Amino acid sequence: MSAKTTGTAKKAAAKKAAKKTPAKKRATAKPATAQKAAAKRKTPAKKTQARKAAAKKAAPVSAATKLATSLHLPTNAIIGGRSVPAASGKTFTTVNPATGEPLAEIADCGSIDVERAVAAARSAFHGPWSRFTPGERKKLMLRFATLIEAHATELATIETLEGGKPIADTANIDLVETIDTIRWHAEAADKINDQLTPSGMGIVSMVVREPIGVVGVVLPWNFPLLMAAWKLGPILATGNTCVLKPAEQTSITTLRLAELATEAGIPDGVINVVTGFGPAVGEPLGRHRDVDAVAFTGSTETGRRFLNYSAESNLKRVLLECGGKNPFVVMHDADDLDSIAEHAVNAIYWNGGQNCSSNSRLIVHSSLKDELLDLILEKSREWTVGDPLDPETRIGAMIEPEHLEKVLDNINSGHVEGADCVLGGNQVRMDSGGYFIEPTIFDNVTPQMRLAREEIFGPVLSVITFDQPEEAIQIANDTAYGLAASVFTSDLRTAHLAARAIRAGTVTVNSYGEGDVSTPFGGFGLSGFGGRDKSLHAHDQYTELKTIWIDLQ
């Protein structure tokens, strides 16, 4: 934003910019023209508009509410294109976090099931899939995306039931982006060229990409569908097969996705889903010597384990997208505080703060803090906590009781360490049987406090002040994580210098977000290792480079 913009024009420009700002890691089918427009990456402002639109459109949400009581929920593993129970016959209960009530009994798989799934994936890889032309894979992936779109209301409803996410978000953000991601990578499949090198007369030197093989995919519970799409898009486009392990809290949409892939004509064994818990499924998958790569999104602690599994087995490629403690930096010359406040509440409350790119540290110049905090407190009232199936709900449930207690324990640490709780801080809607926390803000937080250092993964904002720009950068970088950051300033020079100085995989300026499907997403430090989701860069990590040197002399 230009520093020369002043007065009313400046406010208008800032608001216009906010509406264009990109935003992150899940719907009713839309007409083709509407879908094309909706499929663009939504900004926080657009996400707010989408929620309001969902509230006004009674038909889609009403349909989802009715579906919630009549859905057929897939519960078996998907191996080699078939729905099969766990080899042990065991099941576990998946629970609706908004009510605490059981939803379904899911196959409780183990190492035998992992063996079968990896064998199916290897067989499919050596079958037609890896030998399909990129154009042939593209056609099947586009058909897959169309089927997801046709079942969007069903998938959004399941995602809301099992994950506690507001239906307005799952229907109008997660599903739209899931479909867009599969389509984008499908279209990229036949548009990436290999290379010839300038090695001189009499030599043909080619650098070609080949699919890496069988990929183990370990998914998080906060964005089950969207994270599956982020992985599946480049994995399928480059000719690989895979074994997916969904989070045990949110297995059902991944199972349904695999069913739709089979219906789309993707060969049996290309996408396998093995449900269950980390020690029984995740570890055998990570240690399997016939798995060529593992793509993981989740906690840093679990990510470390997959590095160990690789080192202790076949040195498979490991791609990690882990946690974050992301800064939201407001410089002294930032303008249109109302727009900044809107970005700030989106950054911390969207998905209930259960988002690895959530900006949970508000680092604001001391001269602006009081005014900005007042605006944030005012806008926080719009973020209603409620039944996730209600279109008016802005914040749904925490995923499970253990996570609820973790967030509450972090809130308690703020009280103990002397921060000032100026909003919320309590568990709410306890009569529902679900796991809800109200929007919470702590003022007068110092960088040494636990609130400012640990990833809370809840709707908890810490406010930290600074006086000099260099201090702001130092505070922003005072973390072991480095996933995302946002900087607000009206000075172009400050914007460039701050964006370069902050150690994070994605830095947005005058916005909160993660870019769009064409930009890579991943982090520095404890936030990630060895890979990026989204963009053409994601294709590279699921391929092997091969040099072919031909001496024509």
C-alpha positions as CSV (number, residue, x, y, z in Angstrom):
1,M,0.0,0.0,0.0
2,S,1.3,3.4,-0.9
3,A,2.4,5.7,1.9
4,K,1.0,8.6,-0.1
5,T,-2.6,7.4,0.2
6,T,-4.4,9.6,2.7
7,G,-7.8,10.3,4.3
8,T,-10.9,8.7,3.0
9,A,-9.1,7.4,-0.1
10,K,-6.6,5.6,2.1
11,K,-9.3,3.8,4.1
12,A,-11.1,2.8,0.9
13,A,-7.8,1.5,-0.6
14,A,-7.0,-0.5,2.5
15,K,-10.5,-2.0,2.6
16,K,-10.3,-2.8,-1.0
17,A,-6.9,-4.4,-0.5
18,A,-8.2,-6.4,2.4
19,K,-10.9,-7.9,0.3
20,K,-8.3,-9.0,-2.3
21,T,-6.1,-10.5,0.3
22,P,-5.4,-14.3,0.2
23,A,-6.0,-16.5,3.1
24,K,-5.3,-21.5,4.7
25,K,-4.6,-26.7,6.8
26,R,-12.6,-28.3,4.3
27,A,-20.5,-27.5,0.5
28,T,-22.9,-27.7,-1.7
29,A,-22.4,-28.3,-5.4
30,K,-22.4,-25.0,-7.3
31,P,-23.4,-24.3,-10.9
32,A,-20.3,-24.3,-13.1
33,T,-20.0,-20.5,-13.5
34,A,-20.4,-19.9,-9.8
35,Q,-18.0,-22.7,-8.9
36,K,-15.3,-21.2,-11.1
37,A,-15.6,-17.9,-9.2
38,A,-15.8,-19.6,-5.8
39,A,-12.9,-21.9,-6.5
40,K,-10.4,-19.0,-6.2
41,R,-8.5,-19.0,-2.9
42,K,-10.6,-17.2,-0.4
43,T,-9.3,-14.3,1.7
44,P,-10.2,-13.8,5.3
45,A,-12.6,-11.1,4.2
46,K,-14.1,-13.4,1.6
47,K,-14.3,-16.1,4.2
48,T,-16.4,-13.8,6.3
49,Q,-18.6,-13.0,3.4
50,A,-18.9,-16.7,2.6
51,R,-20.1,-17.4,6.1
52,K,-22.6,-14.6,6.0
53,A,-23.8,-15.9,2.6
54,A,-24.1,-19.4,4.0
55,A,-26.4,-18.1,6.8
56,K,-28.6,-16.4,4.2
57,K,-28.8,-19.4,1.9
58,A,-31.1,-21.7,3.9
59,A,-31.3,-24.4,1.3
60,P,-27.7,-25.7,1.3
61,V,-27.3,-25.6,5.1
62,S,-30.8,-27.0,5.6
63,A,-29.9,-29.9,3.4
64,A,-26.7,-30.5,5.4
65,T,-28.7,-30.5,8.6
66,K,-31.1,-33.0,7.3
67,L,-28.2,-35.1,5.9
68,A,-26.6,-35.2,9.4
69,T,-29.3,-37.6,10.6
70,S,-29.4,-39.8,7.6
71,L,-25.9,-40.1,6.2
72,H,-24.3,-43.4,5.4
73,L,-20.9,-43.2,6.9
74,P,-18.1,-45.5,5.5
75,T,-16.3,-47.2,8.3
76,N,-14.0,-49.8,6.7
77,A,-10.5,-49.4,5.4
78,I,-10.1,-49.0,1.6
79,I,-7.4,-51.4,0.3
80,G,-7.0,-52.2,-3.3
81,G,-10.2,-50.5,-4.2
82,R,-12.2,-52.7,-1.7
83,S,-13.9,-51.8,1.5
84,V,-12.5,-54.2,4.1
85,P,-12.6,-54.4,7.9
86,A,-9.5,-54.5,10.0
87,A,-7.6,-57.8,9.9
88,S,-8.2,-58.1,13.6
89,G,-11.9,-57.3,13.3
90,K,-11.4,-54.6,15.9
91,T,-13.1,-51.1,15.7
92,F,-12.8,-47.8,17.5
93,T,-15.4,-45.1,18.1
94,T,-15.3,-41.8,16.4
95,V,-17.1,-39.0,18.3
96,N,-18.9,-35.8,17.3
97,P,-16.9,-33.2,19.2
98,A,-19.9,-30.8,19.3
99,T,-22.0,-33.3,21.3
100,G,-19.5,-35.8,22.8
101,E,-21.7,-38.6,21.2
102,P,-20.5,-41.5,19.1
103,L,-20.8,-41.2,15.3
104,A,-19.6,-44.5,14.0
105,E,-17.4,-47.5,14.7
106,I,-14.3,-47.3,12.5
107,A,-11.9,-50.1,11.4
108,D,-9.1,-50.3,14.0
109,C,-6.3,-51.3,11.7
110,G,-2.8,-52.6,12.4
111,S,0.4,-53.6,10.8
112,I,-1.2,-56.4,8.8
113,D,-3.5,-53.9,7.2
114,V,-0.6,-51.6,6.4
115,E,1.2,-54.5,4.7
116,R,-1.8,-55.2,2.6
117,A,-2.3,-51.6,1.6
118,V,1.4,-51.1,0.7
119,A,1.3,-54.2,-1.4
120,A,-1.8,-53.0,-3.2
121,A,-0.2,-49.6,-3.8
122,R,3.0,-51.2,-5.1
123,S,1.0,-53.5,-7.4
124,A,-1.0,-50.5,-8.7
125,F,2.3,-48.5,-9.2
126,H,3.8,-51.3,-11.3
127,G,0.4,-51.6,-13.1
128,P,-1.0,-49.0,-15.5
129,W,-1.0,-45.9,-13.3
130,S,2.6,-44.9,-13.4
131,R,2.6,-45.6,-17.2
132,F,-0.5,-43.6,-17.9
133,T,0.4,-40.4,-19.9
134,P,0.1,-37.2,-17.9
135,G,-2.9,-36.4,-20.0
136,E,-4.7,-39.6,-19.1
137,R,-4.0,-39.0,-15.4
138,K,-5.4,-35.5,-15.8
139,K,-8.7,-36.7,-17.2
140,L,-9.2,-39.1,-14.3
141,M,-8.3,-36.5,-11.7
142,L,-10.7,-34.0,-13.3
143,R,-13.4,-36.6,-13.1
144,F,-12.5,-37.2,-9.5
145,A,-12.8,-33.5,-8.7
146,T,-16.2,-33.4,-10.4
147,L,-17.5,-36.2,-8.2
148,I,-16.2,-34.4,-5.1
149,E,-18.2,-31.4,-6.3
150,A,-21.3,-33.5,-6.8
151,H,-21.0,-34.8,-3.3
152,A,-19.9,-31.6,-1.7
153,T,-22.9,-31.2,0.7
154,E,-22.5,-34.7,1.9
155,L,-18.7,-34.3,2.5
156,A,-19.1,-30.9,4.2
157,T,-21.7,-32.3,6.5
158,I,-19.5,-35.3,7.5
159,E,-16.5,-33.0,8.0
160,T,-18.6,-30.8,10.3
161,L,-20.0,-33.8,12.3
162,E,-16.6,-35.5,12.8
163,G,-14.4,-32.4,13.1
164,G,-16.7,-29.9,14.9
165,K,-16.0,-27.3,12.2
166,P,-18.7,-24.8,11.3
167,I,-20.8,-25.9,8.3
168,A,-20.3,-22.4,6.7
169,D,-16.6,-23.1,6.6
170,T,-16.7,-26.7,5.5
171,A,-19.3,-26.0,2.8
172,N,-18.0,-22.7,1.5
173,I,-14.2,-22.8,2.1
174,D,-12.9,-26.3,2.6
175,L,-14.8,-28.1,-0.1
176,V,-14.3,-25.3,-2.6
177,E,-10.6,-25.3,-2.0
178,T,-10.4,-29.2,-2.0
179,I,-12.0,-29.3,-5.5
180,D,-9.9,-26.4,-6.8
181,T,-6.7,-28.1,-5.6
182,I,-7.4,-31.4,-7.3
183,R,-8.3,-29.6,-10.5
184,W,-5.2,-27.4,-10.4
185,H,-2.8,-30.2,-10.0
186,A,-4.7,-32.2,-12.7
187,E,-4.2,-29.4,-15.1
188,A,-0.5,-29.1,-14.2
189,A,0.1,-32.8,-14.9
190,D,0.7,-32.4,-18.6
191,K,2.3,-29.0,-18.5
192,I,5.6,-29.8,-16.7
193,N,8.5,-30.4,-19.1
194,D,11.7,-32.4,-18.6
195,Q,15.1,-30.9,-19.7
196,L,18.0,-31.2,-22.1
197,T,21.3,-29.9,-21.0
198,P,23.8,-28.0,-23.3
199,S,26.4,-30.7,-23.2
200,G,27.9,-30.2,-26.6
201,M,27.8,-31.9,-30.1
202,G,27.6,-35.7,-30.1
203,I,26.0,-35.8,-26.7
204,V,22.3,-36.0,-25.8
205,S,21.9,-35.3,-22.1
206,M,18.4,-35.5,-20.6
207,V,17.2,-34.7,-17.1
208,V,13.9,-36.4,-16.6
209,R,11.4,-36.8,-13.7
210,E,10.0,-40.2,-12.6
211,P,7.4,-40.9,-10.0
212,I,9.0,-41.7,-6.7
213,G,6.7,-44.8,-6.1
214,V,4.5,-45.5,-3.1
215,V,3.9,-42.6,-0.8
216,G,2.6,-42.9,2.8
217,V,0.4,-39.9,3.7
218,V,-0.4,-39.1,7.3
219,L,-3.2,-36.5,7.7
220,P,-4.2,-34.1,10.5
221,W,-7.6,-33.7,12.0
222,N,-8.1,-30.0,11.5
223,F,-8.5,-30.0,7.7
224,P,-9.0,-33.6,6.7
225,L,-10.3,-33.1,3.2
226,L,-8.2,-30.1,2.2
227,M,-5.0,-31.6,3.5
228,A,-5.8,-34.9,1.7
229,A,-6.2,-32.8,-1.5
230,W,-2.9,-30.9,-0.9
231,K,-1.2,-34.3,-0.8
232,L,-3.2,-36.2,-3.4
233,G,-3.1,-33.6,-6.1
234,P,0.7,-33.7,-6.8
235,I,1.0,-37.4,-5.8
236,L,-1.5,-38.5,-8.4
237,A,-0.5,-36.0,-11.0
238,T,3.1,-37.3,-11.0
239,G,2.1,-40.9,-11.3
240,N,2.5,-42.2,-7.7
241,T,0.3,-44.4,-5.6
242,C,-0.4,-43.9,-1.9
243,V,-1.5,-45.2,1.4
244,L,-3.4,-42.6,3.5
245,K,-3.6,-42.7,7.3
246,P,-6.2,-40.2,8.4
247,A,-6.2,-38.9,11.9
248,E,-8.2,-41.2,14.1
249,Q,-10.5,-38.4,15.1
250,T,-11.5,-37.7,11.5
251,S,-11.4,-40.7,9.3
252,I,-14.7,-40.7,7.5
253,T,-14.3,-38.0,4.8
254,T,-11.0,-39.6,3.8
255,L,-12.7,-43.0,3.3
256,R,-15.5,-41.3,1.3
257,L,-12.9,-39.6,-0.8
258,A,-11.3,-42.9,-1.7
259,E,-14.7,-44.3,-2.7
260,L,-15.2,-41.4,-5.0
261,A,-11.8,-41.9,-6.5
262,T,-12.7,-45.5,-7.4
263,E,-16.0,-44.3,-8.9
264,A,-14.0,-41.8,-11.0
265,G,-12.1,-44.6,-12.6
266,I,-8.8,-44.2,-10.7
267,P,-7.4,-47.7,-10.7
268,D,-7.7,-49.9,-7.6
269,G,-4.8,-49.6,-5.3
270,V,-3.7,-46.1,-6.3
271,I,-5.4,-44.6,-3.3
272,N,-5.6,-46.8,-0.1
273,V,-6.9,-45.7,3.3
274,V,-5.9,-47.4,6.5
275,T,-7.7,-46.2,9.6
276,G,-6.4,-46.4,13.1
277,F,-4.0,-45.0,15.6
278,G,-0.4,-43.8,15.3
279,P,1.5,-46.7,16.9
280,A,-0.6,-49.4,15.1
281,V,-0.8,-47.7,11.6
282,G,1.4,-44.6,11.4
283,E,4.6,-46.2,12.8
284,P,4.4,-49.4,10.5
285,L,3.8,-47.1,7.6
286,G,6.7,-44.9,8.5
287,R,9.0,-47.8,8.9
288,H,7.9,-49.8,5.9
289,R,10.8,-50.6,3.5
290,D,8.5,-50.6,0.5
291,V,7.3,-47.1,1.1
292,D,9.4,-44.6,-0.9
293,A,8.2,-41.4,0.8
294,V,6.1,-40.1,3.7
295,A,4.2,-36.9,3.6
296,F,3.1,-35.8,7.0
297,T,1.1,-32.8,8.4
298,G,0.7,-32.6,12.2
299,S,2.6,-31.9,15.3
300,T,6.4,-31.4,15.4
301,E,6.7,-34.1,18.0
302,T,5.2,-36.7,15.7
303,G,7.1,-35.3,12.7
304,R,10.3,-36.1,14.5
305,R,9.3,-39.7,14.8
306,F,8.9,-40.1,11.1
307,L,12.4,-38.8,10.6
308,N,13.6,-41.6,13.0
309,Y,11.5,-44.2,11.2
310,S,13.1,-43.3,7.9
311,A,16.6,-43.3,9.4
312,E,16.0,-46.7,10.9
313,S,14.5,-48.3,7.8
314,N,15.1,-47.4,4.1
315,L,16.0,-43.7,4.3
316,K,12.7,-42.9,2.6
317,R,12.0,-39.3,1.7
318,V,10.2,-37.5,4.5
319,L,8.1,-34.3,3.9
320,L,7.0,-32.6,7.1
321,E,4.6,-29.7,7.6
322,C,4.4,-29.2,11.4
323,G,3.3,-26.5,13.9
324,G,3.6,-22.8,14.1
325,K,3.7,-19.9,16.5
326,N,3.0,-17.2,14.0
327,P,3.4,-13.4,14.4
328,F,1.0,-10.7,13.3
329,V,3.2,-7.6,13.3
330,V,1.6,-4.1,13.2
331,M,4.1,-1.4,12.5
332,H,3.7,2.2,13.8
333,D,2.7,3.5,10.3
334,A,0.0,0.9,9.7
335,D,-3.2,2.5,8.6
336,D,-6.9,1.5,8.6
337,L,-6.9,-0.3,11.9
338,D,-10.4,-1.4,11.4
339,S,-9.3,-3.6,8.4
340,I,-6.3,-4.8,10.4
341,A,-8.6,-5.8,13.3
342,E,-10.7,-7.8,10.8
343,H,-7.6,-9.7,9.6
344,A,-6.5,-10.2,13.2
345,V,-9.7,-11.9,14.3
346,N,-9.8,-14.1,11.2
347,A,-6.2,-15.0,11.9
348,I,-6.8,-16.3,15.4
349,Y,-10.5,-17.5,15.4
350,W,-10.9,-19.1,12.0
351,N,-11.3,-22.9,12.6
352,G,-11.3,-22.2,16.3
353,G,-7.6,-21.4,16.2
354,Q,-7.0,-25.1,15.3
355,N,-4.8,-24.0,12.4
356,C,-1.1,-24.3,12.1
357,S,-0.9,-20.9,10.3
358,S,-3.0,-19.1,12.9
359,N,-1.4,-15.8,13.9
360,S,-1.6,-16.2,17.6
361,R,1.0,-13.5,18.5
362,L,-0.2,-9.9,17.9
363,I,3.0,-7.9,18.0
364,V,1.8,-4.3,17.8
365,H,3.5,-0.9,18.1
366,S,2.8,0.5,21.6
367,S,1.3,3.7,20.1
368,L,-1.4,1.7,18.3
369,K,-2.1,-1.0,20.8
370,D,-5.0,0.4,22.7
371,E,-7.0,1.5,19.7
372,L,-6.4,-1.7,17.8
373,L,-7.2,-3.9,20.8
374,D,-10.5,-2.1,21.3
375,L,-11.4,-2.8,17.6
376,I,-10.4,-6.5,18.0
377,L,-12.5,-6.8,21.1
378,E,-15.5,-5.3,19.3
379,K,-15.1,-7.6,16.3
380,S,-14.6,-10.7,18.6
381,R,-18.2,-10.4,19.6
382,E,-19.2,-11.4,16.0
383,W,-17.4,-14.7,16.4
384,T,-20.2,-16.7,18.0
385,V,-19.5,-20.1,19.5
386,G,-22.2,-22.6,18.8
387,D,-23.6,-25.7,17.1
388,P,-21.3,-26.4,14.0
389,L,-24.4,-27.2,11.9
390,D,-25.9,-23.8,12.6
391,P,-25.0,-21.4,9.7
392,E,-24.6,-18.6,12.2
393,T,-21.8,-20.3,14.1
394,R,-18.4,-18.9,13.6
395,I,-16.4,-21.0,16.1
396,G,-17.1,-24.7,16.5
397,A,-15.8,-27.3,18.9
398,M,-12.3,-28.3,19.9
399,I,-11.5,-31.7,18.5
400,E,-11.5,-33.8,21.7
401,P,-11.4,-33.5,25.5
402,E,-7.7,-33.9,25.7
403,H,-7.1,-31.0,23.3
404,L,-9.7,-28.9,25.2
405,E,-7.7,-29.5,28.4
406,K,-4.5,-28.5,26.7
407,V,-5.9,-25.2,25.5
408,L,-7.4,-24.5,29.0
409,D,-4.1,-25.3,30.6
410,N,-2.4,-22.8,28.3
411,I,-5.0,-20.2,29.3
412,N,-4.4,-20.9,32.9
413,S,-0.6,-20.4,32.4
414,G,-1.4,-16.9,31.2
415,H,-3.2,-16.1,34.5
416,V,-0.3,-17.6,36.5
417,E,2.4,-15.8,34.6
418,G,0.7,-12.4,35.0
419,A,-0.8,-11.6,31.6
420,D,-4.1,-9.8,31.6
421,C,-7.1,-11.7,30.3
422,V,-9.3,-9.1,28.6
423,L,-11.7,-11.4,26.9
424,G,-13.0,-14.9,27.5
425,G,-10.8,-17.6,28.9
426,N,-13.5,-20.1,29.6
427,Q,-15.0,-23.4,28.5
428,V,-18.6,-22.8,27.2
429,R,-21.7,-24.7,26.1
430,M,-20.9,-27.5,28.6
431,D,-24.6,-28.5,28.6
432,S,-24.1,-29.6,24.9
433,G,-21.7,-32.4,25.9
434,G,-19.2,-30.9,23.4
435,Y,-15.8,-29.3,23.8
436,F,-16.1,-25.5,23.3
437,I,-13.9,-22.6,24.3
438,E,-14.9,-18.9,23.9
439,P,-12.6,-16.4,22.1
440,T,-9.8,-15.4,24.4
441,I,-7.4,-12.5,24.4
442,F,-4.5,-11.8,26.8
443,D,-2.9,-8.4,26.9
444,N,0.5,-7.5,28.4
445,V,2.1,-10.7,27.3
446,T,5.8,-10.9,27.3
447,P,7.9,-12.9,24.8
448,Q,9.1,-15.2,27.6
449,M,5.6,-16.3,28.7
450,R,4.3,-19.7,27.7
451,L,1.4,-18.1,25.9
452,A,3.9,-16.5,23.5
453,R,6.1,-19.6,23.0
454,E,3.9,-22.7,22.8
455,E,1.5,-23.6,19.9
456,I,-1.9,-23.5,21.7
457,F,-4.1,-24.5,18.7
458,G,-7.1,-22.7,20.0
459,P,-8.9,-19.3,19.9
460,V,-6.3,-17.6,22.1
461,L,-4.6,-14.4,21.1
462,S,-1.5,-12.9,22.9
463,V,-0.9,-9.2,22.6
464,I,2.8,-8.1,22.8
465,T,4.0,-4.5,22.3
466,F,7.2,-3.0,20.8
467,D,8.6,0.5,20.2
468,Q,11.2,0.0,17.4
469,P,10.9,-1.9,14.1
470,E,14.0,-3.9,14.9
471,E,12.4,-5.0,18.2
472,A,9.3,-6.2,16.3
473,I,11.4,-8.4,14.0
474,Q,13.4,-9.8,16.9
475,I,10.2,-10.7,18.8
476,A,8.6,-12.2,15.6
477,N,11.7,-14.4,15.2
478,D,12.0,-15.4,18.8
479,T,10.4,-18.8,18.3
480,A,11.6,-22.3,17.3
481,Y,8.9,-22.3,14.6
482,G,8.8,-20.5,11.2
483,L,5.6,-21.4,9.3
484,A,3.8,-18.1,8.6
485,A,3.8,-14.4,9.5
486,S,1.9,-11.2,8.6
487,V,3.2,-7.7,8.5
488,F,1.1,-4.5,8.4
489,T,2.7,-1.3,7.3
490,S,2.0,1.6,4.9
491,D,5.6,1.9,3.9
492,L,6.8,-0.2,1.0
493,R,10.4,-0.2,2.1
494,T,9.4,-1.4,5.6
495,A,7.2,-4.1,4.0
496,H,10.0,-5.5,1.9
497,L,12.6,-5.4,4.7
498,A,10.3,-7.0,7.3
499,A,9.2,-9.7,4.9
500,R,12.8,-10.6,4.2
501,A,13.9,-10.4,7.8
502,I,11.2,-12.6,9.3
503,R,12.1,-16.3,9.3
504,A,8.9,-18.0,8.0
505,G,7.9,-20.0,4.9
506,T,5.1,-17.6,4.1
507,V,5.0,-13.9,4.9
508,T,1.9,-11.8,3.9
509,V,1.9,-8.1,3.9
510,N,-1.2,-6.1,4.8
511,S,-3.1,-9.3,5.0
512,Y,-3.5,-12.6,6.8
513,G,-3.2,-15.7,4.6
514,E,-1.2,-18.4,2.9
515,G,-1.3,-17.4,-0.7
516,D,-3.2,-19.6,-3.1
517,V,-2.9,-23.0,-4.7
518,S,-0.1,-21.7,-7.0
519,T,2.2,-20.7,-4.1
520,P,4.2,-23.2,-2.0
521,F,3.3,-23.6,1.7
522,G,5.7,-24.9,4.3
523,G,8.0,-23.7,7.1
524,F,11.4,-23.1,8.6
525,G,12.8,-24.6,11.8
526,L,10.4,-26.8,13.8
527,S,7.6,-25.9,11.4
528,G,8.7,-28.2,8.6
529,F,11.3,-30.3,6.9
530,G,12.0,-31.3,3.3
531,G,9.0,-30.2,1.4
532,R,6.2,-27.8,0.5
533,D,2.5,-28.3,-0.2
534,K,0.7,-26.6,-3.1
535,S,2.3,-25.1,-6.2
536,L,4.4,-26.8,-8.9
537,H,7.1,-27.2,-6.2
538,A,5.0,-29.9,-4.6
539,H,5.3,-32.0,-7.8
540,D,9.1,-32.0,-7.6
541,Q,9.1,-33.6,-4.1
542,Y,7.1,-36.7,-5.3
543,T,9.5,-37.4,-8.2
544,E,13.0,-38.6,-8.7
545,L,15.4,-36.8,-11.0
546,K,17.2,-39.0,-13.5
547,T,20.1,-38.1,-15.9
548,I,20.2,-39.9,-19.2
549,W,23.5,-39.4,-21.0
550,I,23.7,-40.6,-24.6
551,D,27.1,-40.5,-26.4
552,L,26.3,-40.3,-30.1
553,Q,29.9,-40.4,-31.1
